[in-house]
Amino acid sequence: MERNNADDIISTLEEFVSKHKKTLVDQVLEKRTRYVTLVFEDIDKPHNISAVVRTAECLGIQDLHFIKNQNAYSVNPTITQGASKWLTFHKHENAEDNLASCYSQLRDDGYKVYATSLHETSISIDDLPVDKKLAIVFGTESDGISMEAGQNADGLVHLPMYGFTESFNLSVSAALCLSALKSKMNGVFPGISQEEKVQLRAEWYRRIVREADLILKTNGVEV
């Protein structure tokens, strides 16, 4: 979306957005982050990914990446409680190599890619450097990440565990990782740019206002 187009969308729709909603959008934008993103490789349990979507949105994460090779996924609106409509989903499913395409995009955007694994070379999430943007990759509940996901990552990371059970539930893992990273950043994820705030405000106003696209079209605003 071009900046001028985003400005036109905002100016056209803002009269249909309540004062309460505008204030809420302002507050959420101030806490939104693209410094950390989550990546999911061939997730096979929709209810778990739906829980992750809700958790990520609540913690201010804007972008989620989905690598699809074999397993189809969908979100359950009952579980997400509408969280998915505020997030940006990046779907990697039509490239010659979806994993490579995803990793390439993340690195182009300045991310260091860490795949979750219990391999002996994996480091604790508590020891993960946070001086650069981070993408944390999760695999399936049963098998974890693929060999390729681990080999092509910049490193491997795990959550410390102290019981007999060998893994956390996916949604719990994502929540604990985000919580640990946020603590390492003194409780605040780095925010997004002013330009990004304008773009998101335009997108969110379109979701808030009923028949927004019809209103925009009537006023000659491109969508």
C-alpha positions in Angstrom: 0.0 0.0 0.0 1.4 3.4 -1.0 1.7 6.1 1.7 -0.7 8.5 -0.1 -3.2 5.7 -0.5 -3.0 4.8 3.2 -3.5 8.5 4.1 -6.6 8.6 1.8 -8.0 5.5 3.4 -7.6 6.9 6.9 -9.0 10.3 6.1 -12.0 8.7 4.4 -12.9 6.2 7.0 -11.9 8.0 10.3 -15.4 9.6 10.6 -16.9 6.1 10.8 -14.5 5.1 13.6 -15.6 5.8 17.2 -13.4 7.8 19.5 -13.0 4.8 21.7 -11.8 2.7 18.7 -9.4 5.4 17.6 -7.9 5.6 21.1 -7.5 1.9 21.2 -5.8 1.8 17.8 -3.4 4.5 19.0 -2.6 2.5 22.1 -2.0 -0.8 20.2 0.1 0.8 17.5 2.5 2.2 20.2 3.1 -1.4 21.4 3.2 -3.1 18.0 6.5 -4.8 17.1 8.2 -6.3 14.1 11.4 -6.8 15.9 10.4 -10.4 16.7 8.4 -12.7 14.4 7.3 -16.3 14.7 7.6 -18.9 11.9 5.6 -22.2 11.7 6.7 -25.0 9.5 4.0 -27.4 8.3 1.9 -27.0 11.4 -0.7 -29.8 11.6 -3.0 -28.9 14.5 -5.2 -25.9 13.8 -6.4 -25.4 17.4 -2.8 -25.0 18.5 -1.9 -22.5 15.9 -5.1 -20.6 16.7 -4.0 -20.3 20.3 -0.6 -19.0 19.1 -2.2 -16.4 16.9 -4.2 -15.1 19.9 -1.1 -15.1 22.2 1.1 -13.3 19.6 -1.5 -10.6 19.0 -1.9 -10.0 22.7 1.8 -9.6 23.1 2.1 -7.1 20.2 3.6 -9.3 17.5 2.5 -8.1 14.1 3.9 -10.7 11.6 3.5 -14.5 11.5 5.1 -16.7 8.9 3.7 -20.0 7.7 5.7 -22.5 5.7 3.3 -25.0 4.0 4.7 -28.1 2.3 2.3 -30.9 3.2 -0.1 -29.8 6.0 -2.9 -27.4 5.5 -3.8 -25.1 8.4 -6.6 -22.8 9.3 -7.4 -20.7 12.3 -10.4 -21.3 14.6 -12.2 -18.0 15.2 -13.6 -19.3 18.6 -10.0 -19.7 19.8 -8.4 -16.7 18.2 -11.2 -14.4 19.4 -10.7 -12.3 16.3 -7.0 -11.8 16.8 -6.1 -13.0 13.2 -7.7 -9.9 11.6 -5.2 -7.6 13.2 -2.1 -9.5 12.2 -0.1 -9.8 9.0 0.2 -13.4 7.8 3.0 -14.3 5.4 2.3 -17.6 3.6 5.1 -19.4 2.0 3.5 -22.1 -0.1 4.0 -21.7 -3.8 7.7 -21.3 -4.2 10.0 -24.0 -5.5 11.4 -24.3 -2.0 9.1 -22.8 0.5 11.5 -23.0 3.4 14.3 -21.3 1.5 11.9 -18.6 0.3 10.8 -17.9 3.8 14.3 -17.7 5.2 15.4 -15.5 2.3 12.6 -13.0 2.9 13.3 -12.9 6.7 17.0 -12.2 6.1 16.2 -9.6 3.5 14.1 -8.0 6.3 17.0 -8.0 8.7 16.1 -11.0 10.8 18.4 -13.6 12.4 16.6 -17.0 12.1 16.6 -19.4 15.1 14.9 -22.8 14.9 13.6 -24.5 18.0 15.3 -27.7 18.7 16.6 -29.9 21.5 19.8 -30.7 19.6 23.0 -30.6 21.7 24.1 -27.4 19.9 20.9 -25.6 20.8 21.2 -22.6 23.2 18.7 -21.6 25.8 16.2 -18.9 24.9 17.6 -17.1 28.0 21.0 -16.9 26.3 19.8 -15.8 22.9 21.3 -12.4 21.8 18.6 -9.8 21.2 20.7 -7.1 19.5 19.2 -7.9 16.1 15.7 -8.7 14.9 14.7 -12.3 15.6 12.6 -14.9 13.8 11.8 -18.1 15.9 10.9 -21.2 13.9 8.6 -23.9 15.3 7.8 -27.3 13.8 5.0 -29.8 14.3 4.0 -31.1 17.7 5.1 -34.6 16.9 8.3 -34.2 14.9 9.5 -30.6 15.5 11.4 -28.8 12.8 12.7 -30.5 9.6 16.4 -31.2 9.2 16.5 -28.5 6.5 14.9 -25.9 8.8 17.6 -26.5 11.4 20.5 -26.7 9.1 19.7 -23.5 7.3 18.9 -21.5 10.4 21.4 -19.1 11.9 21.2 -21.1 15.1 19.1 -23.4 17.3 17.3 -22.4 20.4 15.3 -24.2 23.1 13.3 -23.6 26.2 14.8 -25.0 29.4 12.7 -27.9 30.9 13.0 -29.5 34.3 10.6 -32.3 34.2 10.3 -35.8 32.7 8.2 -34.5 29.7 10.3 -33.7 26.6 8.4 -30.8 25.1 5.9 -28.1 25.7 2.6 -27.7 23.8 3.2 -25.5 20.7 1.1 -22.5 22.0 2.9 -22.7 25.4 6.3 -22.8 23.7 5.5 -19.7 21.6 4.2 -17.9 24.7 7.2 -18.8 26.8 9.7 -17.8 24.0 8.0 -14.4 23.5 7.9 -13.8 27.3 11.6 -14.7 27.7 12.6 -12.4 24.8 10.5 -9.6 26.1 12.1 -9.9 29.5 15.5 -9.7 27.8 14.4 -6.4 26.2 13.5 -4.9 29.6 9.9 -5.7 29.1 9.3 -3.8 25.9 9.7 -4.9 22.3 11.1 -2.3 20.0 8.2 -0.5 18.2 7.5 0.0 14.5 8.2 3.0 12.4 5.8 5.9 11.8 5.3 4.7 8.2 4.4 1.3 9.4 1.9 2.8 11.9 0.2 4.6 9.0 0.0 1.5 6.9 -1.5 -0.6 9.8 -3.9 2.1 10.8 -5.3 2.1 7.2 -5.6 -1.7 7.2 -7.3 -1.8 10.6 -9.8 1.0 9.8 -10.8 -1.1 6.8 -11.5 -4.0 9.2 -13.3 -1.8 11.8 -15.6 0.0 9.5 -18.6 -1.9 8.1 -18.6 -1.9 4.3 -15.4 0.0 4.3 -14.4 -0.9 0.7 -17.8 0.3 -0.6 -17.3 3.6 1.2 -13.8 4.0 -0.2 -14.9 3.1 -3.7 -17.7 5.6 -3.5 -15.2 8.3 -2.5 -12.8 7.3 -5.3 -10.2 5.8 -3.0 -8.3 2.9 -4.4 -8.2 -0.3 -2.3 
